[in-house]
């Protein structure tokens, strides 16, 4: 199946019109990410979470790609047409694919390196690009090659410095079981990265959050050697001032940095989790210390937030739906998929790495767990690798709601569409039903994993079958929950 999928990708002109498409994504990119350091998480290992928000219409596919060996003459072709040598072995990875977009896929590889991104517009207007620069393939190359998050940052940095970054700017969230990093790419050949401090949680909307940097402290910072010199040359930083160099202040697009939708979402995430939440304001911290150890349900709750309990919360007067507020909420109408990655190094990767996947807006959906050791996603988690048209999208979502067990994306997307029309009446019931599904899955997780661990060495296939059954049961339970919701006039 995957070979056929690759051939299809190569046969299509994926990049036709991509500059125009990606410009729209950069303007409207409203993703949101969370990094929980190991010392701040309930299980003692790094967790990473992400809402992927992209303009409608889209489709999301999930794939598991096996480790592969390559010949000495193989090359990697970038979307710009530039090439670089392939490595002898590429690692296995899980892939959340949004066809047709250059900056929206997420990956988790067999070493526990996970990568996704939030668009962060920069002020750079004179980018240096070689061979057209690098875009979509940056994160795939990282997933294929990196054995640690730190190595992933170094690989990404080398790619940016070699080819130049072919978009205004972006923060890549890169984690492994031990470390979480925020990698800030700037249009052209500049970048900086900061490690999320131990015992803290980082929350990222769509503007840079890395501020003071110290590249001499390579435990916590990495970046382009001329990151400060270049800012001075462009007039973005005055070394004679009394203020220390601030990367975000120097490099971020000022309008994007001051946008309520970015300040609001970061603040909303912080106030839900911080032991000492700061007031709403433009200069929020990169990370905060949580009031208690953070578990996966806490993170899922953040990803579902609409500013409940704050003056920013509003809802549509006709439907009661909170998705399209004036100040963009974390959970949105155009959230295409959401993930929570448990990156536990205390168990074999087959069991310790869990990719919890939610399709469509998290408040109308359920996170389903997938352990890395299972060879493939269920067929219902993939469809045609092509961006749907507006007409195709409308034809599907406007139909009366019904569960299609063979297609997870369209089932949850159509369900979200109908819930939004009746949110005031069914929203609370939907959450109760789907919370019960997640509570049951979380409650069973430890026992299922203990049994799988016991089986792993003597009967690996049976162990993986047990984990696949666990995922299947959660998916079936979620669909049953959807069936209990009645939409009327």
Secondary structure, DSSP 8 states (H G I E B T S, - for coil): -HHHHHHHHHHS-TTTTHHHHHHHHHHH---EEEEE-GGGBTTSS-EEEEEEE--SS---EEEEE--EE--TT-EEE-TTS-EEE--SEE--EEEEE-TT-SS--EEEETTS-EEEEEE--B---S---STT-B-THHHHHHHHH-SSHHHHHHHHHHHHHHH-EEEEEEEEEEE-SS-EEEEEEEEETEEEEEE--TT-EEEE-SS----S--TT-TTTEEE-TTHHHHHHHTTS--TTSSS---HHHHHB-HHHHT-HHHHHHHHHHHHHHBSS---S-S---SEE-BSS-B-HHHHHHHHT-S-TTSTT----TTT---TT-SS--SS-TTEEEEEEEEE-TTS-HHHHEEEEEEES-GGGS--EEEETTSSS--GGG---SS---HHHHHHHHTS-----TT-HHHHHHHHHHHHHHTHHHHHHHHHHHHHHHHHHHHHHHHHHHHHHHHHHTT-HHHHHHHHHHHHHHHHHHHHHHHHT-----
